């Protein structure tokens, strides 16, 4: 089998570009800890609302301008409702679904995670810019899917 | 335009008994025609659903209460990505294989018709429950959303029908190899066999999911289901389906395009290597749909990213081979200037024009795919309408335009008619309309997705939120693109009806390219599919053993059903 010289060159250059690309992704993932949200903990969807984490919902201050909140993503709302935080706040979101699969997306940020029943999802974000951010469900979850949204106001 | 009216020639590499072939092909034709007919109906109904979705999402239209946006969305997805693509692939690959191998085996026809019957019955059942509003679960039918149990029976029949078609193809392929020891199978048959090998891998995953998990749960025989297991099995199928379309499409690029432009196949061996890499490396690509899922570790996800990236390699090979084929064809005709070969390509031949536009669309489509699969970068675009834009470039433009281009020779080949000068002109117009419609719609979707607009969501202003008001402009462009595309579908259906029933009688060739150089022929072991199946199984095992064992080892509490009427 004979490979044309130009094709060899093209494939070598292409492969090198792919390797560089993968290396950048690896550095970002493993050294800069920018990997995608991948929380492992599980929870029974039928007892989400009574569970210790999600029963007592509300924004909790856990450090200097650092907050924690447990959000239940259910058909067709995020509980508790709209949030308000000061600028520069870091928020750690803990999410679970008592029914079907939902998505948790905050517009104008990279916060984007799936909420699959049976699993707990976690994602964190620091809100530097003041404004009203839209939280929406970006995974189809039933006939009221388009109504599933909240806001998070950064003052 | 002599290239359209080429005389009927048979592939030189295949041992074809001309007398037998002439009799055999008629009965083979009927099977292909039956499959293509269902594909055409699916395109019309699925396309109409898409048009209505564009109107609803942009706020131009409010649906009557008896049908929801999501029922239309489910119909659009199931009918186009599952029904249209599989029926068309089977009709086309069976016809081409019959052409290059000198007819299909008797048993192949039996399996083919049985498969066709099951697939058609499954499609009718599934379509009925979707349009009746009893299956608003979209084509991904993520559990624990639940549709009417018979929707899943319909899907299962469709998949079993496809598996019967796989067996049919393997019988003809292997019996040809037995009758021709020491001879390399024709390149088209190799492509065809590869597509059906991928179908087997894809079908096994979805069959385990639908038959083994969803149907017992949908009938209430088991109380709960594991949603993560479902997502994983679905995408092992779903992403493999993507490369089934791609492999079907590039078979026309590699095998037929050279003949259409009056050149030769660039390199038989490189084509086969690209095919084999696609088959071996393909299935684990499904995991890049789950980059933002919980329950899969960061390390495992990175392994999947590497495996997904393997699929880029054959695409690079294809890009080179296509341009090299075109340049050599021009050089053989005496072109000496640097880019002169590009100018003398048969731009006025609809068969070529549709294929080359499909290839050009594959460049941004492939780049978008790399972005989507890039681990943390996925967070920027996941489940935004960018992804919808991406798949309208890949399957909607690259694959569909290739299928349309194929149909300009396949339908007259099967109906014993000719592509007239006028129909050829309409084919070129159709390609331009399709490309413009997709450019507008897919471009608007990509832009809107980067602004954060979600996919698969009915018209909403999110209580007048300012972020959502920025999306309205792009939604209008999407609807406009949808209108242009629907005009394209109507024009295409007109061309198809003409080619099938009204165009003048005549002999149309199924273009099969010859090798540029016998030195480039593959070594014989390339035809030994056991090697590639073992390697593919290994690559699947590397990706899937850890997560599937993890899900199956009983940690999942399970989910009861949520009916989606």
Interface residues (C-beta under 8 A of the other chain):
Chain A: X1 X2 X3 X4 X6 X7 X10 X11 X14 X15 X18 X21 X22 X25 X26 X28 X29 X30 X34 X35 X36 X37 X38 X39 X40 X41 X42 X43 X44 X45 X46 X75 X99 X100 X101 X103 X105 X107 X108 X110 X111 X112 X113 X114 X115 X116 X117 X118 X119 X120 X121 X122 X132 X133 X134 X136 X137 X138 X139 X140 X141 X142 X143 X145 X146 X147 X149 X151
Chain B: X68 X70 X73 X136 X138 X142 X144 X145 X226 X227 X228 X231 X267 X269 X270 X273 X290 X291 X292 X293 X294 X295 X296 X297 X298 X301 X302 X305 X306 X309 X312 X313 X316 X317 X320 X321 X324 X370 X374 X375 X376 X377 X378 X379 X380 X382 X383 X384 X451 X452 X454 X455 X456 X457 X458 X459 X460 X462 X463 X465 X466 X467 X468 X517 X519 X520 X522 X523 X555 X556 X557 X558 X559 X560 X562 X564
